[in-house]
Amino acid sequence: MKLARLCLLLLILEVPAARATILRIENETGGWDIEEVYITPAMSGCWPEDLLEPGVLPSGEGRDFEIDPGFYDVMLVDEDGDMYELFSAFFLIRHVWTVTLDDLTGYASGTYYGGG
């Protein structure tokens, strides 16, 4: 019994604690500033507060966001109101999302996403 407890203790000590990971978002949309960034646990059903508020992610620049490892939904909104989305993306270690116009998922078409 003592040996089993010792083995369990050694196993626990060898398992690293969950560490934060970095999601880096690189804006390569070709001239469109990203004005809003939302990151939420996958399938949570709602978007949290804008992580860029106040501020923007200019075209050609990048920004790091610290998150816990896991599955996430990510939505970006550019200056035109167009949306770029990732759903159920798994982030375990540092990840870079280079956002381009190919990542467009929703067009503003007269309706601007108001956040929240």
C-alpha positions in Angstrom: 0.0 0.0 0.0 2.8 2.4 0.8 4.4 1.6 -2.5 1.2 2.5 -4.4 1.0 5.8 -2.5 4.6 6.6 -3.3 4.1 5.8 -7.0 1.0 8.0 -7.1 2.8 10.9 -5.4 5.7 10.6 -7.9 3.3 10.6 -10.8 1.5 13.7 -9.5 4.8 15.5 -9.1 5.9 14.7 -12.7 2.7 16.0 -14.3 3.2 19.7 -15.0 0.5 22.1 -13.9 -1.7 23.6 -16.6 0.1 26.6 -17.9 -1.2 29.6 -19.8 -0.6 29.5 -23.5 -0.3 32.3 -26.0 -2.6 32.9 -29.0 -0.9 35.4 -31.3 -3.1 37.0 -33.9 -1.3 38.4 -36.9 -3.3 40.8 -39.0 -2.4 40.2 -42.7 -5.8 41.3 -44.1 -4.1 43.7 -46.6 -5.0 47.0 -45.2 -8.0 46.4 -42.9 -7.6 47.2 -39.2 -9.1 44.7 -36.7 -11.1 46.6 -34.2 -12.5 43.8 -32.0 -11.2 40.5 -30.7 -13.4 38.0 -28.8 -12.0 34.7 -27.3 -14.4 32.4 -25.5 -14.4 28.7 -24.5 -15.7 26.6 -27.4 -19.5 26.4 -27.7 -20.1 28.7 -24.7 -22.9 30.4 -26.7 -21.8 34.0 -26.0 -19.0 36.4 -26.8 -17.2 38.1 -23.9 -16.0 41.7 -23.8 -13.9 43.0 -26.7 -10.2 42.2 -25.8 -8.9 45.2 -27.8 -11.1 47.8 -26.1 -9.8 50.4 -26.4 -7.6 50.0 -29.4 -7.1 48.3 -32.7 -4.8 45.7 -34.3 -3.5 47.5 -37.4 -2.9 45.7 -40.6 0.6 44.2 -40.7 0.9 43.9 -36.9 0.3 41.2 -34.3 -0.8 40.9 -30.7 -0.5 38.2 -28.1 -3.4 37.0 -25.9 -2.8 34.7 -22.9 -5.3 31.9 -22.4 -5.5 28.6 -20.6 -5.0 25.5 -22.8 -8.2 24.2 -24.2 -10.8 24.5 -27.0 -11.9 28.1 -28.0 -14.0 30.0 -30.4 -12.4 33.2 -31.7 -14.0 36.1 -33.6 -12.4 39.2 -35.0 -14.2 42.2 -36.5 -12.5 44.5 -38.9 -13.1 48.2 -39.4 -15.8 47.4 -42.0 -17.7 45.1 -39.7 -16.5 42.0 -41.5 -16.0 38.9 -39.2 -13.2 36.3 -39.2 -13.9 33.3 -37.0 -12.4 30.1 -35.7 -14.6 27.6 -34.0 -13.5 24.8 -31.6 -9.8 25.5 -32.1 -7.6 23.6 -29.7 -4.7 25.7 -28.2 -2.2 23.8 -26.1 1.0 25.7 -26.7 1.8 28.9 -28.4 -0.3 29.3 -31.6 -0.2 31.9 -34.3 -3.3 32.7 -36.3 -2.3 34.7 -39.4 -5.6 36.3 -40.4 -6.1 37.0 -44.1 -9.1 37.8 -46.3 -9.5 34.1 -46.9 -10.6 33.8 -43.3 -13.6 36.0 -43.8 -16.8 34.3 -42.5 -19.3 37.1 -42.4 -19.7 40.3 -44.4 -21.1 43.4 -42.8 -23.8 43.9 -45.5 -25.1 46.9 -43.7 -25.2 45.3 -40.3 -22.3 46.0 -37.9 -21.6 43.6 -35.1 -22.0 45.6 -31.9 -20.1 43.3 -29.6 -21.1 41.4 -26.5 
